[in-house]
């Protein structure tokens, strides 16, 4: 029996399951997190000279953006807005995403995949209240941009 199981594992791949992971904001786990996406976008200059048929390209910088979808369980967003209104200081956060599917080939080779974004600022609309007679569950999407990334 053990030999047949070993044989199956030799041929079947175990890609990362997106369902296995955690998200933290300023070190506190987002317990009702549904989805997290963090992206890196290079800022590219491109140009050419007379006689050249193609363009040269050079990376000048980058931008980090992301979103978290959560089911509202605390008032942290409203508290953040209140604090900004009273102090006029831009709120900054550190957001960390951890993919840790222990049954994946990636985890076996590399361990947990951790991405930390520092200097995060909220950039999208924040829903203050949401009522809907036909609605089901309140999933809110929080959009942010970051200053730097730690891989």
Secondary structure in CASP SS format (residue, H / E / C, confidence):
PFRMAT SS
TARGET T0000
AUTHOR 0000-0000-0000
METHOD secondary structure of the structure
MODEL  1
X C 1.00
X H 1.00
X H 1.00
X H 1.00
X H 1.00
X H 1.00
X H 1.00
X H 1.00
X H 1.00
X H 1.00
X H 1.00
X C 1.00
X C 1.00
X C 1.00
X C 1.00
X C 1.00
X C 1.00
X C 1.00
X C 1.00
X C 1.00
X E 1.00
X E 1.00
X E 1.00
X E 1.00
X E 1.00
X C 1.00
X C 1.00
X E 1.00
X E 1.00
X C 1.00
X C 1.00
X C 1.00
X E 1.00
X E 1.00
X E 1.00
X E 1.00
X E 1.00
X E 1.00
X E 1.00
X E 1.00
X E 1.00
X E 1.00
X E 1.00
X E 1.00
X E 1.00
X E 1.00
X E 1.00
X C 1.00
X C 1.00
X C 1.00
X C 1.00
X C 1.00
X C 1.00
X C 1.00
X C 1.00
X E 1.00
X E 1.00
X E 1.00
X E 1.00
X E 1.00
X E 1.00
X E 1.00
X E 1.00
X E 1.00
X E 1.00
X E 1.00
X E 1.00
X E 1.00
X E 1.00
X E 1.00
X E 1.00
X C 1.00
X C 1.00
X C 1.00
X C 1.00
X H 1.00
X H 1.00
X H 1.00
X H 1.00
X H 1.00
X H 1.00
X H 1.00
X H 1.00
X H 1.00
X H 1.00
X H 1.00
X H 1.00
X C 1.00
X C 1.00
X C 1.00
X C 1.00
X C 1.00
X E 1.00
X E 1.00
X E 1.00
X E 1.00
X E 1.00
X E 1.00
X E 1.00
X C 1.00
X C 1.00
X C 1.00
X C 1.00
X C 1.00
X H 1.00
X H 1.00
X H 1.00
X H 1.00
X H 1.00
X H 1.00
X C 1.00
X C 1.00
X E 1.00
X E 1.00
X E 1.00
X E 1.00
X E 1.00
X E 1.00
X E 1.00
X E 1.00
X E 1.00
X E 1.00
X C 1.00
X C 1.00
X C 1.00
X C 1.00
X C 1.00
X C 1.00
X C 1.00
X C 1.00
X C 1.00
X C 1.00
X C 1.00
X C 1.00
X C 1.00
X C 1.00
X C 1.00
X C 1.00
X E 1.00
X E 1.00
X E 1.00
X E 1.00
X E 1.00
X E 1.00
X E 1.00
X E 1.00
X C 1.00
X E 1.00
X E 1.00
X E 1.00
X C 1.00
END
